[in-house]
Amino acid sequence: QMRLVESGGGLTQAGGSRTISCVVSGSPFKIGGMAWWRQVPGKERELVAQINTSGSSTGYADAVKGRFTVSRDNTKNTMYLQMNNLKPEDTGRYYCNVGLQWGQGTQVTVSS
C-alpha cells in the first residue's frame, strides 16, 4: 500500500526559508501527479502547489506564487516544496497528496 511521509517542518521567522519533503513508498505503479496542501485549525484544507508526473508542469495557489517552488525527484520518489519569504499566514500543517492518498503532514510555523 502506498505510504506518504512528510518531513522538514518547523519554526521559521518571517522572511525566512524552509524546504519540506514528501517520500512516497509502497507504490507498485509509477507515481503520477503530486500535490501539497495546507490546513490550519478551523479552516478547510487548501491546495498550495501541484506537479505533474514528469515535473515539467507545476501550479500554485495565488497566495504562494513567486515564493514557493514545488519539485520532484522521481529517482527518489520524493517531492519537495521550497518556501521562500515565508509569512505568518503560511503557518499550517502541510500535507502531501497523491491521488486518494495522504500523508500525516508536517507542521510549518512562521513567527512574525
GUBA-857917 format. One record per residue (C-alpha): residue in one letter; x, y, z. Coordinates in steps of 0.1 Angstrom, whole numbers, padded with zeros to 4 digits, always signed. Example, Ala and Ser with C-alpha at 12.3 -4.5 7.8 and 13.67 -1.06 7.14 Angstrom:
! residues 2
a+0123-0045+0078;s+0137-0011+0071;
***
This chain:
! residues 112
q+0000+0000+0000;m+0012+0035-0009;r+0027+0055+0020;l+0035+0092+0021;v+0058+0106+0047;e+0064+0143+0050;s+0093+0159+0068;g+0111+0192+0072;g+0086+0213+0091;g+0095+0235+0119;l+0096+0271+0132;t+0109+0298+0109;q+0110+0336+0112;a+0090+0357+0088;g+0111+0363+0057;g+0130+0331+0061;s+0131+0299+0040;r+0123+0263+0045;t+0121+0232+0024;i+0098+0203+0032;s+0098+0169+0016;c+0075+0140+0009;v+0087+0105+0003;v+0064+0080-0013;s+0069+0043-0008;g+0050+0011-0015;s+0035+0021-0048;p+0035-0007-0074;f+0029+0018-0102;k+0046+0049-0115;i+0037+0078-0092;g+0015+0103-0110;g+0008+0139-0102;m+0015+0151-0067;a+0004+0180-0046;w+0010+0199-0014;w-0020+0211+0006;r-0021+0230+0039;q-0046+0234+0067;v-0050+0255+0098;p-0073+0246+0126;g-0109+0257+0118;k-0103+0261+0081;e-0106+0239+0051;r-0075+0223+0036;e-0063+0244+0007;l-0042+0234-0023;v-0008+0251-0023;a+0011+0236-0052;q+0010+0207-0076;i+0033+0190-0100;n+0028+0166-0129;t+0043+0131-0133;s+0075+0143-0151;g+0078+0175-0131;s+0075+0196-0163;s+0043+0213-0152;t+0035+0230-0119;g+0008+0251-0104;y+0005+0273-0074;a-0021+0290-0053;d-0021+0328-0058;a-0010+0333-0022;v+0023+0315-0027;k+0031+0323-0063;g+0066+0337-0067;r+0076+0325-0032;f+0071+0287-0033;t+0086+0262-0057;v+0074+0226-0060;s+0097+0200-0075;r+0102+0162-0075;d+0129+0136-0079;n+0114+0105-0094;t+0146+0085-0088;k+0139+0090-0051;n+0101+0090-0052;t+0103+0124-0034;m+0085+0157-0038;y+0098+0189-0024;l+0084+0223-0015;q+0109+0251-0013;m+0093+0280+0006;n+0109+0314+0005;n+0100+0348+0020;l+0077+0330+0045;k+0049+0349+0060;p+0030+0342+0093;e-0001+0334+0071;d+0019+0304+0057;t+0016+0287+0091;g-0002+0255+0089;r+0001+0217+0086;y+0014+0208+0051;y+0001+0176+0036;c+0015+0156+0007;n-0012+0141-0017;v-0010+0115-0044;g-0044+0105-0059;l-0065+0095-0029;q-0035+0090-0006;w-0024+0115+0020;g+0005+0118+0044;q+0002+0127+0080;g+0015+0162+0074;t+0043+0183+0087;q+0038+0215+0107;v+0052+0247+0095;t+0051+0277+0118;v+0062+0312+0108;s+0067+0337+0135;s+0064+0374+0130;
***
